[in-house]
Amino acid sequence: MQTTFPHLLLKHAAERPDGPAMREKEYGIWQTISWQDMAAMVTNMACGLHLAGLKRGEHMVVVGSNRPRLYATMLAAQSLGAIPVPLYQDAAAAECVFPMTNAEVRLCVVEDQEQVDKMLEVRETYTALEHIFFDNPRGLRKYDEPGLGSVDELLAAGEAYAKQHPHFYKEQVALGSKEDVAAMFFTSGTTGNPKGVVHTHGTLIDRAQAGAEFDHLTSNEDVLAYLPPAWIGQNIFSYAQWLVAGYVVNCPESMATVTIDLKEIGPTYYFAPPRVFEGMLTSVSIRMEDASSIKRSMYKYFMSLAKEVGPKRMDGESIGLFNSLMYALGNFFVFAPLRNNLGFSRVRVAYTAGEAIGPDLFTFFRSIGVNLKQLYGSTETAVFVCLQPDNQARADTVGVPCRGVEIKVADNGEILVKSPGLLKGYYKNPEATAEVLTADGWYHTSDAGFIDSHGHLKIIDRVKDVGRIKGGNNDGAMFAPKYVENKLKFFPHIKEVVAYGDQREKVCVMINIDFDAVGNWAERRNLPYAGYTDLAQKPEVYQLIRECVEQVNADLAEDTLLAGSQVSRFLVLHKELDADDGELTRTNKVRRGFIAEKYLPLVDALYGGLTTQFIETVVKFEDGRSGSVSATLNISDAQTFVPVKAAA
């Protein structure tokens, strides 16, 4: 087995030098980079970084979107025995200071002017940053800062050095081993400073191979790389598995063109967090609301059929002759055109991870013939812990343990994992490492769950988030906030939800409407509004959201375990939750505790029986300026239902 990522690169370049390794869309045209071209680029980049002073064992920051030259930069750093540290491209400068200080970074490679400006701002606080290299020179011609240079200059210097020292690169690669640190990924830092998760070549390659074996991935796959490279999920699918399986990674022109690029590429292997699938369903719902009555009726009929028999068909079960014929008809008129419009016409395997996906959302995509499955893992486990087999994809589980993984459940319900993909440790944080890794090699996931009778892992929620209702009619009932939030987020008019109820007598939620979906809904009803804040507080919008909440309550009433989690009261927030305001992590996970503190008057009003509450909130704009948004929010009651078990 090849032991490091640079070894894998050289292997592909030797075995199929002219085969496509990556594609990048520039000015509307897809440009192909062969494995031989990629190896040459990495060689020159490694030599250039060597001349810039990058040392073995040293950390180097990479910031930007998915770009071939940034991927080459990470490979080049690994070739020299250095450690790439990808950071989120949408993070503010202040958020970059701690990771760079913690990792003692002297050199960084970034995508464009925006990231250069950010690094120059970082350098005002973190003065040890010596070199900043940029990939895209647009807007940077007149910049005159010490240590600032272009990737073009780095490659040119490296090419000259490689010609003078033709054996240098391969000698450096030969020094690497699977025990060497390959990369460091920083956690989202929901409860304090982010932690640097250290992974070796061995852990990342082993998990990438386990995933590739599970789904029979080959070099014929096409992948669209559009999520932040700093997220280990993106890194595994578009970097580690790319080098293990040797398939083609396609880099979109920009975030604005991702939808178009997805349709053009038609990936065979696709990965996205639930939020992306939620956005797709919302866009479909908006388009169908604007469609003719005939199309709406056809869509409604065939989607009802698909919901009933589609998942069974995907799992290889018999659905009967009549249903098979009707599904084929629905596929011709609705499902196939819909898959094509979403860019899923060639998808063989699609995964979602990062957080739990709503069961209705999951069922929708499998109903229309998309082989959407769930996986379970984290940054600390190099992603792959559990995967769903093709014919055993269920909305309420995250699959079976993949190769090399052992799982056990602690007395408190916490999932413990032993795997070849576990982190080496948290960088410069032995206390935190000791908290999650036991002496005998078990990792504490902090997730609560159990193994069902079919051997599948079922996740309930985070251990710290699973609570109990205290007092009232549901005293002692289980409360799982993420489950409630995901049920509500299935509706296209709801974008984000924050649920509270632990140690309280009832469940209350704060909701973000989806501005595009609700705006479209309002326009078709000639309902005027003057922006998000105004639209969110319309009585008609509250009635729309109340219907969604009460439908979820009706569903929860049939769940004997979570019937007590029905929502009693809700409000619609006056602003969208934003990572720049600290309300979401950079991977768009709700920071429930932070939001409870920030919006304490709203929480108190929900539980205090008030019908309105004034709130003023400080917000950050994209240009770094601060402002405020204020509004008097309405607070509404929702109907709850007698649990089915109790009613029987």
C-alpha positions in Angstrom: 0.0 0.0 0.0 1.2 3.5 -0.8 1.8 5.2 2.5 1.3 9.0 1.9 -0.8 11.2 -0.4 2.3 12.3 -2.5 3.0 8.6 -3.0 -0.5 8.1 -4.3 -0.1 11.1 -6.7 3.1 9.7 -8.2 1.4 6.3 -8.6 -1.5 7.8 -10.6 0.9 9.9 -12.7 2.9 6.9 -13.5 0.0 4.5 -14.3 -2.2 6.9 -16.3 -0.3 10.1 -17.0 -2.8 11.5 -19.5 -5.9 10.5 -17.5 -7.9 13.5 -16.1 -7.2 14.3 -12.4 -9.1 17.6 -12.0 -11.2 20.0 -14.0 -11.6 23.7 -13.3 -14.1 26.0 -14.9 -12.7 29.3 -16.1 -14.6 31.9 -18.1 -17.4 29.3 -18.7 -15.1 26.6 -20.1 -13.9 23.4 -18.4 -10.2 23.0 -18.3 -8.7 19.5 -17.7 -5.6 18.8 -15.7 -4.0 15.4 -16.2 -2.3 13.4 -13.5 1.0 14.1 -15.1 0.3 17.8 -15.2 -0.8 17.7 -11.5 2.4 15.8 -10.5 4.5 18.4 -12.4 2.6 21.3 -10.7 3.1 19.7 -7.3 6.8 19.2 -7.9 7.3 22.8 -8.9 5.2 24.0 -6.0 7.1 21.9 -3.5 10.4 23.2 -4.8 9.1 26.8 -4.6 7.8 26.3 -1.0 11.2 24.8 -0.1 12.9 28.0 -1.4 10.4 30.1 0.6 11.7 28.3 3.7 9.0 25.8 4.5 10.4 23.1 6.8 9.5 19.5 7.6 7.0 19.3 10.4 6.0 23.0 10.0 2.4 24.1 9.6 1.2 26.1 6.5 -2.2 27.7 6.2 -4.3 27.3 3.0 -7.4 29.5 2.6 -9.7 29.6 -0.4 -12.3 27.8 -2.5 -11.7 24.5 -4.3 -9.0 25.3 -6.8 -6.5 22.9 -8.4 -3.5 25.0 -7.4 -4.6 25.1 -3.8 -5.0 21.3 -3.9 -1.5 21.2 -5.4 -0.3 23.4 -2.6 -1.5 21.0 0.1 0.1 18.1 -1.8 3.4 20.0 -2.1 3.5 20.8 1.6 2.9 17.1 2.4 5.6 16.2 0.0 8.1 18.3 2.0 6.8 16.7 5.3 5.0 20.0 6.2 1.4 20.1 7.5 -1.3 21.9 5.5 -3.9 23.6 7.7 -7.0 24.6 5.7 -9.1 27.4 7.1 -12.6 28.5 6.2 -12.6 31.1 3.4 -15.6 32.9 4.9 -14.1 33.2 8.4 -13.3 36.8 9.6 -9.7 37.8 10.2 -10.2 37.6 14.0 -11.3 34.0 13.7 -8.0 33.1 11.9 -5.8 34.5 14.6 -6.1 31.7 17.1 -5.5 28.8 14.7 -2.5 30.5 13.1 -1.1 31.4 16.5 -1.7 27.9 17.8 0.0 26.3 14.8 2.8 28.8 14.7 2.3 29.5 11.0 4.9 31.5 9.1 3.6 30.9 5.6 0.2 30.8 3.9 -1.2 30.3 0.4 -4.5 32.0 -0.3 -6.9 32.2 -3.2 -7.5 35.9 -4.0 -7.5 39.6 -2.9 -10.2 39.0 -0.3 -8.1 36.4 1.5 -4.9 38.5 1.1 -6.7 41.4 2.8 -7.7 39.1 5.6 -4.2 37.8 6.1 -2.8 41.3 6.1 -5.3 42.1 8.8 -4.3 38.9 10.7 -0.7 40.0 10.5 -1.5 43.2 12.5 -2.2 40.9 15.4 -0.1 37.8 14.6 3.2 39.3 13.5 4.9 36.0 12.9 3.3 35.6 9.5 6.1 36.1 7.1 4.9 35.0 3.6 1.5 35.4 1.9 1.2 33.8 -1.6 -1.9 34.3 -3.7 -3.4 32.3 -6.5 -5.6 34.8 -8.3 -3.7 38.2 -8.9 -6.9 40.2 -9.8 -6.9 43.5 -7.8 -3.5 42.9 -6.3 -1.2 44.6 -8.8 -0.5 47.7 -6.7 -0.1 45.9 -3.4 3.3 46.4 -1.9 3.5 44.4 1.3 6.6 42.6 2.7 6.4 38.8 2.1 3.5 39.1 -0.4 4.0 37.2 -3.6 2.1 35.2 -6.2 1.7 31.5 -6.7 2.9 32.1 -10.3 6.2 33.4 -8.9 6.4 30.5 -6.5 5.9 28.0 -9.3 8.4 29.7 -11.6 11.1 29.7 -8.9 10.2 26.1 -8.1 10.5 25.0 -11.7 13.9 26.5 -12.1 15.0 24.7 -8.8 13.6 21.4 -10.0 15.6 21.5 -13.2 18.8 22.2 -11.2 17.9 19.5 -8.6 15.9 16.8 -10.6 15.9 14.3 -7.8 15.0 16.7 -4.9 11.2 16.2 -5.1 11.2 12.4 -5.1 13.8 12.3 -2.4 11.6 14.4 -0.2 8.5 12.2 -0.9 10.6 9.1 -0.1 11.2 10.5 3.4 7.5 10.5 4.2 5.7 7.6 6.0 2.1 6.9 7.0 2.9 7.9 10.6 3.7 11.4 9.5 1.1 14.1 10.2 -0.8 14.8 7.0 -3.1 17.7 7.9 -4.7 19.5 10.8 -8.4 20.5 10.8 -9.8 23.0 13.3 -13.1 22.2 15.0 -15.9 24.7 14.8 -15.4 25.9 18.4 -19.0 25.9 19.6 -18.0 26.2 23.3 -14.6 28.0 23.2 -11.5 28.2 21.1 -11.4 25.7 18.2 -9.2 22.6 18.6 -6.7 21.5 16.0 -7.5 17.9 15.1 -4.2 16.1 14.0 -4.5 13.3 11.4 -1.7 11.2 9.9 -1.5 10.0 6.3 -2.3 6.6 7.6 -5.6 7.5 9.3 -6.9 9.6 6.4 -5.9 7.1 3.7 -7.3 4.1 5.6 -10.7 5.8 6.1 -10.7 7.0 2.5 -10.0 3.4 1.3 -12.7 2.0 3.6 -15.3 4.3 2.1 -14.2 3.6 -1.4 -14.4 -0.1 -0.9 -17.8 0.1 0.7 -19.3 1.9 -2.3 -17.1 0.3 -5.0 -15.6 3.6 -6.1 -13.4 3.6 -9.2 -11.4 6.1 -11.3 -14.5 6.6 -13.4 -16.3 8.7 -10.8 -17.0 12.4 -11.3 -17.1 14.6 -8.1 -18.0 18.3 -7.8 -15.9 20.0 -5.1 -17.9 23.0 -3.9 -17.9 22.8 -0.1 -15.2 24.5 2.1 -11.9 22.5 1.9 -11.5 23.4 5.6 -14.4 21.0 6.4 -13.0 17.5 6.7 -16.1 16.1 4.9 -15.1 18.0 1.8 -11.5 17.1 2.3 -12.1 13.4 2.5 -14.4 13.3 -0.6 -12.4 15.6 -2.8 -8.9 15.1 -1.6 -8.3 11.8 0.3 -10.7 9.7 -1.7 -9.6 11.5 -4.9 -6.1 10.3 -4.4 -7.1 6.8 -3.2 -9.6 6.1 -6.0 -8.1 8.3 -8.7 -11.4 9.8 -9.9 -12.0 13.2 -11.4 -12.6 16.2 -9.1 -14.4 19.2 -10.7 -13.9 22.7 -9.3 -16.8 25.1 -10.1 -16.1 28.6 -11.4 -17.6 30.2 -8.3 -20.2 29.6 -5.6 -22.7 31.5 -7.8 -22.3 28.9 -10.6 -22.5 25.7 -8.5 -26.0 24.9 -9.5 -25.2 25.3 -13.2 -21.9 23.4 -12.9 -23.7 20.6 -11.1 -26.0 20.1 -14.0 -23.1 20.3 -16.5 -20.9 17.8 -14.7 -23.6 15.4 -13.6 -21.5 13.8 -10.8 -21.7 10.1 -10.2 -20.6 10.5 -6.5 -22.1 13.4 -4.6 -21.8 14.6 -1.0 -23.6 17.5 0.8 -24.8 18.4 4.2 -28.5 18.4 4.9 -28.7 22.2 4.4 -27.8 21.8 0.7 -30.5 19.2 0.2 -33.0 21.4 2.1 -32.1 24.3 -0.3 -32.7 22.0 -3.4 -36.1 20.9 -2.1 -37.1 24.5 -1.4 -36.2 25.6 -5.0 -38.3 22.7 -6.3 -41.2 23.7 -4.1 -41.0 27.3 -5.3 -40.9 26.3 -9.0 -43.9 24.0 -8.6 -45.9 26.7 -6.9 -45.3 28.8 -9.9 -46.1 26.0 -12.4 -49.4 25.6 -14.2 -52.3 23.8 -12.5 -51.8 20.7 -14.8 -48.1 20.4 -13.9 -48.9 20.9 -10.2 -51.5 18.2 -10.2 -49.2 15.8 -12.1 -46.4 16.5 -9.6 -48.6 16.1 -6.6 -50.0 12.8 -7.9 -46.7 11.2 -8.9 -44.9 12.5 -5.8 -47.6 10.9 -3.6 -47.0 7.6 -5.4 -43.2 8.0 -5.2 -43.3 8.6 -1.4 -45.3 5.4 -1.0 -43.3 3.1 -3.2 -40.1 4.9 -4.2 -37.9 4.0 -1.2 -39.0 0.4 -1.3 -38.0 0.3 -5.0 -34.6 1.8 -4.2 -34.1 -0.9 -1.6 -34.8 -3.7 -4.1 -38.2 -4.6 -2.7 -41.1 -5.7 -4.9 -43.7 -2.9 -5.4 -46.1 -4.9 -7.6 -46.8 -4.6 -11.4 -49.3 -1.7 -11.2 -47.1 0.4 -9.0 -44.0 -0.5 -11.2 -45.9 0.7 -14.3 -47.1 3.9 -12.6 -43.7 4.6 -11.2 -42.2 4.2 -14.7 -44.7 6.7 -16.0 -43.9 9.1 -13.2 -40.2 8.7 -13.9 -40.8 9.7 -17.5 -42.9 12.7 -16.8 -41.6 13.9 -13.4 -38.8 12.1 -11.6 -36.2 11.9 -14.4 -36.7 15.5 -15.5 -36.5 16.6 -11.8 -33.2 14.6 -11.3 -31.8 16.1 -14.4 -32.8 19.6 -13.3 -31.1 19.1 -9.9 -27.9 17.7 -11.6 -28.5 14.1 -10.3 -29.1 12.4 -13.6 -25.8 10.3 -13.3 -25.6 10.0 -9.5 -24.8 6.5 -8.4 -24.1 7.3 -4.8 -25.0 10.4 -2.8 -24.2 11.0 0.8 -25.3 13.4 3.4 -23.6 14.0 6.8 -22.5 16.8 9.1 -25.8 16.7 11.1 -29.0 14.7 11.1 -31.2 15.0 8.0 -35.0 15.3 8.4 -36.7 12.0 7.6 -39.1 13.6 5.2 -36.3 15.3 3.3 -34.3 12.0 3.1 -37.4 10.1 1.8 -38.1 12.8 -0.8 -34.8 12.3 -2.6 -34.9 8.5 -2.4 -38.5 8.6 -3.7 -37.4 10.2 -6.9 -34.7 7.7 -7.6 -31.6 9.4 -6.0 -29.5 6.9 -4.1 -29.1 9.2 -1.1 -27.6 7.6 2.0 -26.4 8.7 5.4 -23.0 8.3 6.9 -21.8 8.9 10.4 -18.5 10.3 11.5 -16.7 13.4 12.6 -13.5 15.4 12.2 -11.9 13.3 14.9 -12.8 10.0 13.2 -11.7 11.0 9.7 -15.4 10.9 8.7 -16.1 7.2 8.0 -17.5 5.4 11.0 -20.9 4.1 9.7 -22.2 3.9 6.2 -25.6 2.8 4.8 -25.5 -0.1 2.3 -27.4 0.6 -0.9 -30.4 -1.6 0.0 -30.6 -0.6 3.6 -30.8 3.2 3.6 -33.3 4.3 6.3 -34.1 7.8 7.5 -33.8 7.0 11.2 -30.3 5.3 11.2 -26.8 6.2 10.0 -25.8 2.8 8.8 -23.5 -0.1 9.8 -19.9 0.2 11.0 -17.5 0.1 8.1 -14.3 -1.8 7.9 -12.2 -1.7 11.0 -14.7 0.1 13.2 -15.9 -1.1 16.6 -18.8 0.6 18.4 -20.2 0.3 21.9 -22.7 2.2 23.9 -21.8 3.6 27.3 -24.2 3.4 30.3 -25.3 7.0 29.7 -26.2 6.2 26.1 -23.0 7.8 24.6 -21.6 6.2 21.4 -17.9 5.1 21.8 -15.9 4.3 18.7 -12.6 2.5 18.0 -11.3 2.9 14.5 -8.1 3.1 12.4 -9.2 6.6 11.5 -9.1 8.2 15.0 -7.2 11.4 15.5 -3.6 11.4 16.7 -4.7 14.0 19.2 -5.7 17.7 19.6 -2.7 19.9 18.9 -1.1 21.4 22.0 -4.1 20.3 24.0 -3.4 17.0 25.9 -6.2 17.7 28.4 -8.8 17.8 25.7 -7.3 14.7 24.0 -7.5 12.8 27.3 -11.2 13.7 27.6 -12.1 12.1 24.3 -9.6 9.3 23.9 -9.5 6.5 26.5 -6.3 4.7 27.4 -7.5 1.6 25.5 -8.3 3.5 22.3 -12.0 4.3 22.5 -13.2 7.7 21.3 -16.0 9.5 23.1 -18.3 10.9 20.3 -20.6 12.9 22.6 -23.5 11.6 20.6 -26.3 9.6 22.2 -27.7 6.6 20.4 -28.0 2.8 20.2 -27.5 -0.2 17.8 -30.9 -1.4 16.5 -31.9 -5.0 15.9 -30.6 -4.9 12.3 -27.1 -3.8 13.4 -27.6 -0.2 12.3 -26.5 2.8 14.5 -29.3 5.2 15.4 -28.4 8.6 16.7 -30.8 10.5 18.9 -29.0 13.7 19.5 -25.9 15.1 21.2 -25.6 13.6 24.7 -25.5 17.1 26.3 -28.5 18.2 24.3 -30.8 15.2 25.0 -33.0 16.4 27.9 -36.2 15.9 29.8 -39.4 17.8 30.0 -39.9 18.9 33.6 -43.4 19.6 34.9 -46.7 19.8 33.2 -48.5 17.0 31.4 -45.3 15.6 29.8 -43.2 15.5 33.0 -40.1 13.3 32.4 -40.6 12.9 28.7 -37.5 12.8 26.5 -36.6 16.0 24.6 -34.4 15.8 21.5 -34.0 19.3 20.1 -32.2 18.4 16.9 -34.9 15.9 16.0 -37.6 18.6 16.4 -35.5 21.1 14.5 -35.0 18.8 11.5 -38.7 17.9 11.4 -39.5 21.6 11.1 -36.8 22.3 8.6 -38.3 19.9 6.1 -40.9 22.6 5.2 -39.6 24.8 2.4 -40.7 27.9 4.2 -38.5 27.2 7.2 -34.7 27.6 7.0 -33.5 27.3 10.5 -34.9 26.4 13.9 -33.7 26.6 17.5 -35.6 24.4 20.0 -35.6 24.7 23.8 -37.3 22.5 26.4 -34.8 20.7 28.6 -35.8 21.0 32.3 -38.8 23.1 31.2 -42.5 22.2 31.2 -42.9 22.7 27.4 -41.0 23.0 24.1 -40.6 26.4 22.5 -38.8 27.3 19.2 -37.4 30.3 17.4 -37.7 30.0 13.7 -35.9 31.6 10.7 -38.1 31.7 7.6 -36.6 31.0 4.2 -36.7 34.5 2.7 -36.8 33.3 -0.9 -39.5 30.7 -0.4 -41.7 32.8 1.9 -41.1 35.9 -0.3 -42.3 34.0 -3.3 -45.3 32.7 -1.4 -46.1 36.3 -0.3 -45.8 37.8 -3.8 -48.2 35.2 -5.2 -50.7 36.4 -2.6 -50.1 40.1 -3.3 -48.8 40.5 0.3 -46.4 43.5 0.3 -43.3 43.6 2.5 -40.2 45.7 3.0 -37.5 43.2 3.7 -36.9 40.2 5.9 -37.8 41.7 9.2 -41.1 43.1 7.9 -42.0 39.8 6.1 -41.2 37.7 9.2 -43.7 39.4 11.4 -46.7 39.4 9.0 -49.8 37.7 10.6 -50.2 35.7 7.4 -46.6 34.4 7.7 -47.3 33.4 11.3 -50.3 31.4 10.2 -48.2 29.7 7.5 -45.6 28.7 10.1 -48.2 27.7 12.6 -49.5 25.2 10.2 -46.0 23.7 9.7 -45.5 23.5 13.5 -48.8 21.9 14.1 -48.2 19.3 11.4 -44.9 18.4 13.1 -46.8 18.2 16.4 -49.3 15.7 14.9 -46.3 13.6 13.6 -44.6 13.7 17.0 -47.8 12.6 18.8 -47.5 9.3 17.0 -43.9 8.8 18.3 -44.1 7.2 21.7 -40.5 8.2 22.6 -40.8 11.9 21.6 -44.5 12.7 21.9 -43.6 15.1 24.7 -41.4 17.2 22.4 -44.3 18.8 20.7 -43.9 22.5 20.2 -46.2 24.6 22.4 -45.1 28.1 21.5 -43.0 29.7 18.7 -41.8 33.0 17.3 -40.2 34.0 14.0 -36.9 35.8 14.4 -36.3 39.3 13.0 -33.0 38.4 11.3 -31.4 35.3 9.8 -29.0 33.4 12.0 -25.5 34.0 10.8 -22.0 32.6 11.4 -20.6 36.1 11.3 -22.8 37.0 14.3 -21.6 33.9 16.2 -25.1 32.2 16.0 -23.9 29.4 13.7 -20.6 27.6 13.3 -18.7 27.8 10.0 -20.3 24.5 9.1 -23.7 26.1 9.8 -24.6 24.2 13.0 -26.7 26.1 15.4 -24.9 27.3 18.6 -28.0 26.7 20.8 -26.4 27.9 24.0 -25.0 31.1 22.6 -28.3 31.9 21.0 -30.1 31.3 24.3 -27.8 33.9 26.0 -28.0 36.4 23.1 -31.7 36.2 22.8 -32.5 35.7 26.5 -35.4 38.2 26.5 -37.0 36.2 23.7 -36.6 32.9 25.6 -38.1 34.5 28.7 -41.0 35.9 26.7 -41.7 32.4 25.1 -41.8 30.8 28.5 -43.4 33.8 30.3 -46.6 33.7 28.3 -46.0 37.0 26.5 -47.5 37.6 23.1 -45.0 40.2 21.9 -41.4 41.1 22.8 -39.1 44.0 21.6 -35.5 43.0 20.7 -32.6 44.9 19.3 -29.6 42.9 17.9 -26.1 44.0 16.9 -25.2 42.5 13.5 -22.0 42.4 11.4 -22.0 43.3 7.7 -19.7 41.6 5.1 -17.4 44.7 4.9 -16.7 44.4 8.7 -19.0 47.2 9.8 -21.5 46.7 12.6 -25.1 47.8 12.8 -28.3 46.8 14.6 -31.7 45.3 13.7 -34.6 45.8 16.0 -38.3 44.7 16.0 -41.2 43.9 18.1 -41.7 40.1 17.6 -45.0 38.3 17.8 -45.2 35.1 19.9 -47.7 32.5 19.0 -49.2 29.4 20.6 -49.4 26.1 18.6 -51.9 23.3 19.0 -50.5 20.1 20.6 -52.0 16.7 20.3 -52.7 13.8 22.7 -50.1 11.1 22.2 -51.5 8.2 20.1 -50.4 5.7 22.7 -52.2 7.6 25.5 -55.3 8.0 23.3 -55.5 4.3 22.5 
